[in-house]
């Protein structure tokens, strides 16, 4: 298994979090299965990795420099980007395999206390903490690198030229922020064409370059994407996002009808289409077009590994569900329960959706200009 030696871990923290004089503490967050049947080998390996990072960084904290490094564990929340629980446990030992054993392994605390006392966070968790940490970072002024689904196979993505990554990401961010809309055309199985018009008015794009130089910010690591929330109609005018979005799920192509920035129907004859119809019926907020994202890491020779954290940074991706953590309007209040809250990325690269080709992405601007930024799944602007 690939590992980061202590000196590389220290260098990573120093690169990801440029130094502020107020930096005193780093917390490594790790979620623990509520039930043994929910566990999996990758999750178990990640908990071990989190402990190794904690031990190494705690030993080397003076060279970062920091006064304190903690390992903070909590019972899993059951879905990506759901709110964190109130209670947590500070550990000095490897995390147990079940949350029921946490109280006997460490010191109880609350996330409110952790957020108030900690300036830097790494979160190599099973379920993404990006949304709740983005929200909390704004209130508490800390910085957080979220690493949902992180695996040792992602370590090469921590070693690339993030200066060049930042240049590309910022070029995309500038274009998306200026754009009035984006038109994306897809082909399924080389024969049927589908198009979606994304309404980008009243929105500002974000750059996720793998570095957090500003207080009160949180985002993914590894990183390398620019993203924007399509206009959702919260300003009183109906969103213009509309069209037919194809998504390949376990080999089956589901066609989503998009109207006013919501998936309102899922067409297909197979079990995945039926599951998507059931999900939309039970949780209409799941159908929200929550993110239009453009990853750049495929151009650096990286390959998908089956984890969204890395794979979404390789190319075009479109997310369903929660958006308020990115500056949108749909949040936990719009779902039936905390466990139902979701932000789910669909990634349009050949390895993830081989039956679907991204023919073109064209940005349109308010002054009437248009610009093709992708053709045949590749960027045309770099």
LUMDOFI-611847 format. One line per field, with one value per residue (C-alpha): x negated, y, z; residue number from 1. Coordinates in Angstrom, 1 decimal, decimal comma, padded with zeros to 4 digits, always signed. Each point is the difference from the previous one (the first is absolute). Example, Ala and Ser with C-alpha at 12.3 -4.5 7.8 and 13.67 -1.06 7.14 Angstrom:
LUMDOFI-611847
px [-012,3	-001,4]
py [-004,5	+003,4]
pz [+007,8	-000,7]
tordo [1	2]
This chain:
LUMDOFI-611847
px [+000,0	-001,3	-000,8	-000,9	-003,1	+000,0	-002,0	+002,4	+003,0	-001,5	-000,7	+003,6	+001,4	-002,2	+000,9	+003,8	+000,3	-002,4	-001,0	+002,0	-001,3	+003,2	-000,4	-000,3	+001,8	+000,7	+002,8	+000,2	+003,7	+000,9	+003,5	+000,6	+002,8	+003,1	+000,4	-002,6	+002,0	-000,5	-003,8	-002,2	-003,7	-000,7	+001,7	-002,0	-003,2	+000,9	+000,5	-003,4	-001,5	+001,6	-001,6	-003,4	+000,2	+001,1	-003,0	-002,5	+001,2	+000,4	-003,7	-001,0	+002,4	-002,8	-001,4	+003,3	+000,2	+003,0	+000,7	+002,5	+001,1	+003,1	+001,8	+003,8	+002,3	+003,8	+002,8	+000,6	+002,9	+001,1	-000,2	-002,2	+000,1	+002,6	-000,5	-002,5	+001,2	-000,2	-002,3	-003,5	-002,9	-003,7	-002,2	-003,6	+000,4	+001,1	+003,7	+002,2	+002,0	+003,3	+001,3	+001,4	-003,6	-001,0	+000,9	-002,3	-002,9	-000,4	+001,2	+003,6	+000,4	+002,4	-000,6	+000,8	-003,0	-002,2	+000,9	-000,6	-003,4	-001,5	-001,3	-000,8	+001,8	-000,7	+003,0	-000,8	+003,5	+002,3	+002,9	-000,9	-000,1	-000,5	+003,4	+000,1	-003,6	+000,5	+002,9	-001,8	-003,2	+001,8	+001,2	-003,2	-002,7	-001,8	-001,4	+000,8	-001,1	+002,6	-001,1	+003,1	-000,8	-003,8	-002,1	-003,7	+000,4	+000,7	-003,4	-001,5	+002,7	-001,6	-003,3	+000,9	-000,7	+002,7	-001,3	+001,1	+003,1	+000,9	-000,6	+002,4	+002,6	-000,1	+000,4	+003,1	+001,4	-000,3	+001,9	+002,7	+000,5	+000,4	+002,3	+003,7	+000,6	-001,7	+001,3	-001,2	+000,6	-000,3	+000,2	+001,1	-001,4	-001,2	+003,5	+002,5	-000,7	+001,1	-000,5	+000,3	+000,1	-001,4	+001,0	-003,1	+001,5	-000,3	-002,8	-003,7	-002,3	-002,4	-003,6	-001,2	-003,7	-001,1	-001,2	+001,8	-001,7	+003,1	+001,6	+003,5	-000,3	+000,4	-000,2	-001,3	-003,5	-001,3	+001,5	+000,0	+003,4	+002,0	+003,7	+003,2	+003,6	+002,5	+002,7	+002,7	+002,8	-000,2	+000,0	+003,6	-000,7	+000,2	-003,3	-000,7	-001,9	+001,7	-000,6	-000,6	-003,0	-001,3	-001,6	-001,6	+000,5	-001,5	+000,1	+003,6	+000,7	+002,7	+001,4	+001,0	+002,5	-001,3	+002,4	-000,6	-003,3	+001,7	+000,0	+003,7	+000,0	-002,3	+000,5	-001,2	+001,2	-002,6	-000,4	-002,2	+002,7	+002,5	-002,2	-000,6	+003,8	+000,6	-002,8	+001,5	+003,4	-001,1	-002,5	+000,8	-003,0	-002,2	+000,9	-001,5	-002,8	-002,5	-003,3	-001,5	-003,7	-003,1	-002,9	-003,5	-002,1	+000,4	-002,4	-002,6	+000,0	+002,2	+002,5	+003,3	-000,1	+003,8	+000,1	+001,9	-002,5	-002,6	+002,1	+002,1	-003,2	-000,8	+002,6	+003,6	+002,4	+003,6	+001,4	+003,4	+001,4	-001,4	-001,5	+000,1	-003,5	-001,1	+002,0	+003,3	+003,4	+000,7	-001,1	+000,9	+003,3	+001,2	-000,5	+002,3	-002,7	-003,7	-000,8	+001,7	-002,2	-002,2	-002,3	-000,8	-002,4	+000,4	-003,4	-000,2	-003,3	-000,2	-001,1	+003,1	+002,6	-001,3	+003,3	+000,3	-002,2	-000,2	+000,1	-000,4	+000,3	+000,7	+000,2	+002,2	-000,6	+002,4	-001,5	+000,8	-003,4	-000,4	-003,0	-000,5	-002,0	+000,2	+000,3	+000,2	-000,6	-003,2	-000,8	-000,6	-001,2	-003,3]
py [+000,0	+003,5	+002,1	+003,6	+000,2	+002,5	+002,7	-000,2	+000,3	+003,1	+001,5	-000,8	+001,8	+003,0	+000,1	-000,5	+002,4	+003,0	+001,2	+002,4	+001,2	-001,1	-003,7	-002,1	-003,3	-002,6	-002,5	-003,2	-001,0	-003,7	-001,6	-003,4	-002,4	-000,1	-003,7	-002,6	-001,0	+003,5	-000,2	-000,8	-000,7	+003,5	+001,7	-002,1	+000,8	+003,7	+000,0	-001,5	+002,6	+002,8	-001,4	-000,3	+003,6	+001,2	-001,8	+001,3	+003,6	+000,0	-001,1	+002,7	+002,8	+002,3	+000,1	+001,0	+001,9	-000,8	-000,4	-002,9	-002,7	-002,1	-003,0	+000,7	-002,9	-000,2	-002,3	+000,0	+002,2	-002,5	+002,2	+002,4	+003,6	-000,5	+002,1	-001,3	-001,3	+002,1	-002,5	-001,1	-001,8	+001,1	-003,0	-000,8	-003,6	-001,5	+000,4	-003,0	-001,9	+001,0	+003,3	-001,6	-000,5	+003,6	+001,4	-002,6	+000,9	+003,7	+003,4	+001,2	+003,4	+001,8	+001,3	+003,5	-000,2	-001,5	+002,7	+002,8	-001,3	-001,3	+002,0	-002,8	-003,2	-003,1	-002,2	-003,4	-001,4	-002,6	+002,5	+003,4	+002,9	+002,7	+001,6	+000,2	+001,1	+002,7	+001,4	-000,3	+001,5	+003,2	+000,4	-001,1	+001,2	-003,3	-001,6	-003,6	-002,5	-002,7	-003,4	-002,2	-003,5	+000,8	-003,1	-000,6	-000,2	+003,8	+000,8	+000,8	+002,7	+001,7	+000,3	+001,8	+003,6	+001,8	+003,3	-001,1	-001,5	+003,4	+001,8	-002,3	+000,0	+003,8	+000,4	-002,2	+001,9	+003,3	-001,2	-001,6	+003,1	+002,1	-002,4	+000,4	-003,7	-003,2	-002,3	-003,6	-002,7	-003,7	-003,1	-003,4	-003,1	+002,0	+000,5	+002,0	+003,6	+001,9	+003,6	+002,0	+003,8	+001,1	+003,4	+001,7	+003,4	+001,6	-002,4	+000,2	-003,0	-001,5	-001,2	-003,1	-000,2	-002,1	+003,0	+002,0	+003,4	+001,7	-000,3	-001,4	-002,4	-003,7	-002,3	-003,2	-001,4	-001,3	+002,7	+001,6	+001,3	+003,1	-000,2	+002,0	-000,5	+000,5	+002,7	-001,8	+002,6	+001,2	+003,6	-000,2	-000,6	-003,6	-001,7	-000,6	-003,2	-002,6	-003,0	-003,7	-001,1	-003,6	-001,8	-003,4	-001,9	-003,5	-000,4	+001,2	+003,4	+002,0	+003,1	+002,8	+002,7	+003,3	+002,9	+003,2	-001,5	-003,1	-003,6	-000,7	-003,4	-002,9	-002,1	-003,5	-003,6	-001,4	-000,2	+003,2	+002,1	-001,4	+000,8	+003,5	+000,5	-001,1	+002,2	+003,1	-000,8	-000,4	+002,9	+002,6	+002,1	-002,8	+001,1	+003,4	+000,7	+001,0	+000,4	+000,3	-000,9	-000,2	-002,1	+000,3	-002,8	-002,5	+002,3	-000,8	-003,7	-001,0	-002,8	-000,7	-002,3	-000,4	+002,7	+003,3	+002,1	-000,6	-001,1	+003,2	+002,0	-001,7	+001,7	+001,2	-000,9	+000,9	-000,3	-000,7	+001,2	+002,4	+003,2	+002,6	-000,8	+001,2	+003,1	-001,5	-000,2	-003,6	-001,3	-002,5	+001,7	-001,1	-003,7	-002,3	-000,8	+000,6	-003,5	+000,8	+003,1	-000,7	+001,7	-002,6	+000,5	-001,7	+000,0	+000,2	-001,8	-003,1	-002,2	+001,0	+000,2	-001,7	+000,0	+003,8	+002,5	+003,7	+001,5	+003,6	+002,6	+003,5	+003,0	+002,9	+003,5	+002,9	+002,0	-002,7	-001,6	-003,8	-002,2	-003,7	-001,1	-003,8	-002,2	-003,8	+000,0	+002,0	+003,6	+002,4	+002,9	-001,3]
pz [+000,0	-000,9	+003,0	+000,6	+002,2	+002,9	-001,9	-003,0	+002,4	+001,6	-003,4	-001,1	+003,0	-000,6	-003,7	+000,4	+002,9	-000,4	+003,4	+002,2	+003,3	+001,6	-001,0	+003,1	-000,5	-002,7	+000,3	-002,1	-000,3	-000,4	-000,1	+001,5	-001,1	+002,1	-000,9	-000,8	-003,1	-001,5	+000,1	-003,0	-000,6	-001,5	+003,0	+002,5	-001,9	+000,1	+003,7	+000,4	-002,3	+002,0	+003,1	-001,7	-001,1	+003,4	+001,7	-002,5	+000,0	+003,7	+000,3	-002,5	+001,1	+001,0	-003,5	-001,6	+002,4	+002,1	+003,8	-000,3	-002,4	+000,8	-001,4	+000,3	-000,6	-000,3	-001,0	-003,7	-001,3	-002,6	-003,2	-001,8	+001,2	+002,8	+003,1	+002,5	+003,4	+003,1	+001,9	-000,8	+001,7	+000,1	-000,4	+000,7	-001,3	-003,3	-000,6	+000,8	-002,6	+001,5	+001,3	+003,2	+001,2	-000,5	+003,5	+001,7	-002,3	+000,5	+001,3	-000,8	-001,5	-002,4	-003,4	+001,2	+002,3	-002,6	-002,6	+002,6	+001,0	-003,4	-002,9	-002,5	-000,9	-002,1	-000,5	-001,6	+000,6	-001,6	-000,4	-001,3	+002,5	-002,6	+000,4	+003,8	+000,2	-002,6	+002,0	+003,4	-001,5	-000,8	+003,6	+001,8	-002,4	-000,2	-003,2	-001,0	-002,6	-000,5	-001,2	-000,3	-001,3	+000,1	-000,8	-000,2	-003,8	+000,1	+001,4	-003,5	-000,3	+003,0	-001,8	-003,2	-001,0	+001,8	-001,4	-003,5	+001,4	+001,5	-003,3	-001,9	+002,7	+000,3	-003,8	+000,2	+003,0	-001,8	-003,0	+002,1	+002,1	-003,1	-001,9	-000,3	-000,8	-001,1	-002,7	+000,3	-002,7	+000,6	-002,1	+001,3	-001,6	-002,9	-001,4	+002,1	+000,9	+003,1	+001,1	+003,2	+000,3	+003,4	+001,3	+001,6	+000,6	+003,5	+000,9	+000,8	-000,8	+002,5	-000,5	+001,9	-000,5	+003,0	+002,0	+002,6	+000,5	+001,3	+003,5	+000,1	-003,0	-000,5	-003,0	-001,4	+000,0	-002,4	-002,1	-003,4	-001,2	-000,6	+000,7	+000,1	+001,3	-002,8	+000,8	+002,0	-000,3	+003,6	-001,3	-001,1	-003,7	-001,2	-000,8	-003,7	+000,6	-002,1	-002,3	+000,1	+002,1	-000,6	+002,9	-000,2	+003,3	+000,2	-003,8	-000,3	-001,6	+001,8	-001,7	+002,3	-001,0	+001,3	+000,4	+002,0	+001,3	+001,4	-001,2	-000,1	-001,7	-000,6	-003,2	-000,5	+000,3	+002,3	+003,8	+000,2	-001,7	+002,4	+003,0	-001,3	-000,4	+003,5	+001,4	-001,8	+001,2	+003,6	+000,0	-002,6	+001,1	-001,2	-003,5	+000,4	-002,4	+002,7	-001,8	-003,4	+000,5	-002,1	+001,2	-001,6	+001,5	-002,9	-001,9	+002,7	-000,7	+002,8	-000,4	+001,8	+003,0	+000,7	+002,7	-000,7	+001,9	-002,7	-003,0	-000,1	-000,4	-003,3	-002,2	-000,3	+002,8	+000,9	+003,5	+001,3	+003,3	+002,7	-001,3	+002,8	+001,1	-003,5	+000,1	-001,2	+001,6	+000,7	+003,4	+002,7	+000,7	-003,5	+000,8	+002,0	+002,7	+000,7	-001,3	-003,4	-000,7	-003,0	-002,5	-002,6	-002,9	-003,4	-001,8	-003,7	-000,9	-002,1	+002,9	+002,1	-002,8	-003,1	-001,8	+000,2	-002,0	+000,8	-003,5	+001,0	+002,8	-001,3	+002,3	-000,9	+001,2	+000,6	-002,8	-002,6	-000,2	+000,3	+000,7	-000,4	+003,0	-000,5	-003,1	-000,1	+003,7	+000,0	+000,8	-002,9	+002,0	+001,5]
tordo [1	2	3	4	5	6	7	8	9	10	11	12	13	14	15	16	17	18	19	20	21	22	23	24	25	26	27	28	29	30	31	32	33	34	35	36	37	38	39	40	41	42	43	44	45	46	47	48	49	50	51	52	53	54	55	56	57	58	59	60	61	62	63	64	65	66	67	68	69	70	71	72	73	74	75	76	77	78	79	80	81	82	83	84	85	86	87	88	89	90	91	92	93	94	95	96	97	98	99	100	101	102	103	104	105	106	107	108	109	110	111	112	113	114	115	116	117	118	119	120	121	122	123	124	125	126	127	128	129	130	131	132	133	134	135	136	137	138	139	140	141	142	143	144	145	146	147	148	149	150	151	152	153	154	155	156	157	158	159	160	161	162	163	164	165	166	167	168	169	170	171	172	173	174	175	176	177	178	179	180	181	182	183	184	185	186	187	188	189	190	191	192	193	194	195	196	197	198	199	200	201	202	203	204	205	206	207	208	209	210	211	212	213	214	215	216	217	218	219	220	221	222	223	224	225	226	227	228	229	230	231	232	233	234	235	236	237	238	239	240	241	242	243	244	245	246	247	248	249	250	251	252	253	254	255	256	257	258	259	260	261	262	263	264	265	266	267	268	269	270	271	272	273	274	275	276	277	278	279	280	281	282	283	284	285	286	287	288	289	290	291	292	293	294	295	296	297	298	299	300	301	302	303	304	305	306	307	308	309	310	311	312	313	314	315	316	317	318	319	320	321	322	323	324	325	326	327	328	329	330	331	332	333	334	335	336	337	338	339	340	341	342	343	344	345	346	347	348	349	350	351	352	353	354	355	356	357	358	359	360	361	362	363	364	365	366	367	368	369	370	371	372	373	374	375	376	377	378	379	380	381	382]
